[in-house]
Amino acid sequence: MIELREQAEQDPPAAWATALEWPERNGGERDQALAEVCFGIAARDPQGAIERARSVGLDRQSGALEERLVQQWAAADAASALAWLLKEPADESRDKLMLRVTYVLSQTDPVAAAKLALEKMPPGPAQDEAVMIVVGLWARRDLPAARTWVEEFPDSPLQARAAGELESIAGRR
């Protein structure tokens, strides 16, 4: 299947056509082949890769493939991934994709990740998870800066959870 990914990087239409010809037996071999092609396409056209995955209903229930594609896209170009994502309908699926972008940004620009989590995500479990991702990764890089950010939170269960995470990280140092 690696060959399909490599072929998709060079000739996406041909790789897609080849993967569509695979039989649908043995635990979704065809879906695996199509996913590999999507990853190959994503190297040059991440939005196109996501659109192709959606066009054949790949991963419709769990969304894991889209999440991985968006994370790959964000690692290469977080700004364009986020711009595309903010045009998607605001729903649970988009929130899961936002978590992936938050994770990627947290590794290189925790301030931007913090803004994304607080300003672009609706309050709720996904936003809380995004904040915790930022707290954890930021604290590993710069504990005082992460602590300052968390201290600005209003008193809430999220603030208590984030403060607890910071204490845990500090205790391991």
Stockholm file with secondary structure:
# STOCKHOLM 1.0

chainA/1-173         MIELREQAEQDPPAAWATALEWPERNGGERDQALAEVCFGIAARDPQGAIERARSVGLDRQSGALEERLVQQWAAADAASALAWLLKEPADESRDKLMLRVTYVLSQTDPVAAAKLALEKMPPGPAQDEAVMIVVGLWARRDLPAARTWVEEFPDSPLQARAAGELESIAGRR
#=GR chainA/1-173 SS CHHHHHHHHHCHHHHHHHHHTSCSCTTTHHHHHHHHHHHHHHTTCHHHHHHHHHHTTTTTTTCHHHHHHHHHHHHHHHHHHHHHHTTSCSSHHHHHHHHHHHHHHHHHCHHHHHHIIIIISCSSHHHHHHHHHHHHHHHHHCHHHHHHHHHTSCSSHHHHHHHHHHHHHHHHC
#=GC SS_cons         CHHHHHHHHHCHHHHHHHHHTSCSCTTTHHHHHHHHHHHHHHTTCHHHHHHHHHHTTTTTTTCHHHHHHHHHHHHHHHHHHHHHHTTSCSSHHHHHHHHHHHHHHHHHCHHHHHHIIIIISCSSHHHHHHHHHHHHHHHHHCHHHHHHHHHTSCSSHHHHHHHHHHHHHHHHC
//
